Amino acid sequence: MSMFSIFETEKISIINKKGSSNSDEFSATLSPKRNLFSFENLPESLIIEKGDKVKRILPNGQNETYVVLDFNYTAAFMSIPGTYELAVSKI
């Protein structure tokens, strides 16, 4: 866990274009003005592509759904962990 993970307050899951959902939930940071989810420690086996969906789990149990427009990975540098960013649009 890094010092930046304290900002990952959103719970999300990834649903691929074929409708299969990864059973894992991930902690992420949502930047609403930029429609961007960012998070660390994504399993290497999980592949995210344009057109996949992100389900955001709200505290009241409801879900919001977003479609992935773009995906970017920034490699780790010194003590800063690698970060994944998903550019999304709310459905």
Phi and psi in degrees as GROMACS dihedral restraints (atoms count N, CA, C in turn):
[ dihedral_restraints ]
;  ai    aj    ak    al  type     phi  dphi    fc
    3     4     5     6     1  -105.4    20    10
    4     5     6     7     1   171.9    20    10
    6     7     8     9     1   -66.5    20    10
    7     8     9    10     1   -20.3    20    10
    9    10    11    12     1   -82.3    20    10
   10    11    12    13     1   -18.7    20    10
   12    13    14    15     1   -67.1    20    10
   13    14    15    16     1   -16.2    20    10
   15    16    17    18     1   -65.7    20    10
   16    17    18    19     1   -18.8    20    10
   18    19    20    21     1   -85.3    20    10
   19    20    21    22     1   -10.3    20    10
   21    22    23    24     1   -83.3    20    10
   22    23    24    25     1    80.7    20    10
   24    25    26    27     1   -99.6    20    10
   25    26    27    28     1    -7.3    20    10
   27    28    29    30     1   -92.4    20    10
   28    29    30    31     1   144.8    20    10
   30    31    32    33     1  -105.8    20    10
   31    32    33    34     1   124.6    20    10
   33    34    35    36     1  -132.5    20    10
   34    35    36    37     1   159.8    20    10
   36    37    38    39     1  -135.2    20    10
   37    38    39    40     1   156.0    20    10
   39    40    41    42     1  -107.5    20    10
   40    41    42    43     1   134.2    20    10
   42    43    44    45     1  -122.1    20    10
   43    44    45    46     1   120.9    20    10
   45    46    47    48     1   -74.7    20    10
   46    47    48    49     1   172.0    20    10
   48    49    50    51     1   -59.7    20    10
   49    50    51    52     1   -26.0    20    10
   51    52    53    54     1   -83.2    20    10
   52    53    54    55     1    -4.5    20    10
   54    55    56    57     1    95.7    20    10
   55    56    57    58     1    -0.1    20    10
   57    58    59    60     1   -78.8    20    10
   58    59    60    61     1   132.2    20    10
   60    61    62    63     1  -102.8    20    10
   61    62    63    64     1   135.3    20    10
   63    64    65    66     1   -73.8    20    10
   64    65    66    67     1   132.1    20    10
   66    67    68    69     1   -72.7    20    10
   67    68    69    70     1   -10.9    20    10
   69    70    71    72     1   -80.5    20    10
   70    71    72    73     1   144.6    20    10
   72    73    74    75     1  -103.9    20    10
   73    74    75    76     1   145.0    20    10
   75    76    77    78     1  -120.2    20    10
   76    77    78    79     1   148.6    20    10
   78    79    80    81     1   -89.4    20    10
   79    80    81    82     1   137.0    20    10
   81    82    83    84     1  -146.1    20    10
   82    83    84    85     1   166.6    20    10
   84    85    86    87     1  -109.0    20    10
   85    86    87    88     1   133.2    20    10
   87    88    89    90     1  -107.5    20    10
   88    89    90    91     1   128.0    20    10
   90    91    92    93     1  -107.0    20    10
   91    92    93    94     1    91.8    20    10
   93    94    95    96     1   -59.2    20    10
   94    95    96    97     1   -37.3    20    10
   96    97    98    99     1   -66.7    20    10
   97    98    99   100     1   -29.4    20    10
   99   100   101   102     1  -101.5    20    10
  100   101   102   103     1    -2.5    20    10
  102   103   104   105     1    48.9    20    10
  103   104   105   106     1    58.6    20    10
  105   106   107   108     1  -136.2    20    10
  106   107   108   109     1   126.5    20    10
  108   109   110   111     1   -99.5    20    10
  109   110   111   112     1   135.4    20    10
  111   112   113   114     1  -130.4    20    10
  112   113   114   115     1   144.8    20    10
  114   115   116   117     1  -162.1    20    10
  115   116   117   118     1   163.3    20    10
  117   118   119   120     1  -112.9    20    10
  118   119   120   121     1   171.3    20    10
  120   121   122   123     1    60.1    20    10
  121   122   123   124     1    36.3    20    10
  123   124   125   126     1   -72.2    20    10
  124   125   126   127     1   133.7    20    10
  126   127   128   129     1   -58.8    20    10
  127   128   129   130     1   137.1    20    10
  129   130   131   132     1   -61.3    20    10
  130   131   132   133     1   -25.4    20    10
  132   133   134   135     1   -76.5    20    10
  133   134   135   136     1   -15.8    20    10
  135   136   137   138     1   -84.0    20    10
  136   137   138   139     1   124.5    20    10
  138   139   140   141     1  -107.4    20    10
  139   140   141   142     1   129.9    20    10
  141   142   143   144     1  -116.8    20    10
  142   143   144   145     1   134.5    20    10
  144   145   146   147     1  -130.8    20    10
  145   146   147   148     1   161.1    20    10
  147   148   149   150     1   -57.4    20    10
  148   149   150   151     1   137.7    20    10
  150   151   152   153     1    96.6    20    10
  151   152   153   154     1   -16.3    20    10
  153   154   155   156     1   -66.4    20    10
  154   155   156   157     1   165.5    20    10
  156   157   158   159     1  -116.4    20    10
  157   158   159   160     1   151.6    20    10
  159   160   161   162     1  -117.8    20    10
  160   161   162   163     1   126.9    20    10
  162   163   164   165     1  -102.0    20    10
  163   164   165   166     1   122.1    20    10
  165   166   167   168     1   -99.4    20    10
  166   167   168   169     1   124.5    20    10
  168   169   170   171     1   -94.5    20    10
  169   170   171   172     1   116.3    20    10
  171   172   173   174     1   -82.8    20    10
  172   173   174   175     1   157.3    20    10
  174   175   176   177     1   -57.5    20    10
  175   176   177   178     1   -28.0    20    10
  177   178   179   180     1   -85.1    20    10
  178   179   180   181     1     4.3    20    10
  180   181   182   183     1    93.8    20    10
  181   182   183   184     1   -12.3    20    10
  183   184   185   186     1   -75.7    20    10
  184   185   186   187     1   164.7    20    10
  186   187   188   189     1  -120.7    20    10
  187   188   189   190     1   148.6    20    10
  189   190   191   192     1  -116.0    20    10
  190   191   192   193     1   145.2    20    10
  192   193   194   195     1  -119.5    20    10
  193   194   195   196     1   137.3    20    10
  195   196   197   198     1  -126.8    20    10
  196   197   198   199     1   150.9    20    10
  198   199   200   201     1  -105.1    20    10
  199   200   201   202     1   140.3    20    10
  201   202   203   204     1   -79.9    20    10
  202   203   204   205     1   121.7    20    10
  204   205   206   207     1   -94.6    20    10
  205   206   207   208     1   -32.6    20    10
  207   208   209   210     1  -158.9    20    10
  208   209   210   211     1   158.3    20    10
  210   211   212   213     1  -137.1    20    10
  211   212   213   214     1   134.4    20    10
  213   214   215   216     1  -139.9    20    10
  214   215   216   217     1   142.2    20    10
  216   217   218   219     1  -121.9    20    10
  217   218   219   220     1   131.5    20    10
  219   220   221   222     1  -111.0    20    10
  220   221   222   223     1   121.6    20    10
  222   223   224   225     1   -65.6    20    10
  223   224   225   226     1   154.6    20    10
  225   226   227   228     1   -61.6    20    10
  226   227   228   229     1   148.5    20    10
  228   229   230   231     1  -141.6    20    10
  229   230   231   232     1   115.4    20    10
  231   232   233   234     1    52.8    20    10
  232   233   234   235     1  -117.6    20    10
  234   235   236   237     1   -91.4    20    10
  235   236   237   238     1     0.6    20    10
  237   238   239   240     1   -91.3    20    10
  238   239   240   241     1   121.9    20    10
  240   241   242   243     1   -72.2    20    10
  241   242   243   244     1   160.3    20    10
  243   244   245   246     1   -62.7    20    10
  244   245   246   247     1   145.6    20    10
  246   247   248   249     1  -130.1    20    10
  247   248   249   250     1   136.8    20    10
  249   250   251   252     1  -102.3    20    10
  250   251   252   253     1   139.6    20    10
  252   253   254   255     1  -128.9    20    10
  253   254   255   256     1   134.8    20    10
  255   256   257   258     1  -116.9    20    10
  256   257   258   259     1   117.7    20    10
  258   259   260   261     1   -83.7    20    10
  259   260   261   262     1   126.4    20    10
  261   262   263   264     1  -133.1    20    10
  262   263   264   265     1   164.9    20    10
  264   265   266   267     1  -131.0    20    10
  265   266   267   268     1   131.7    20    10
  267   268   269   270     1   -70.6    20    10
  268   269   270   271     1   135.6    20    10
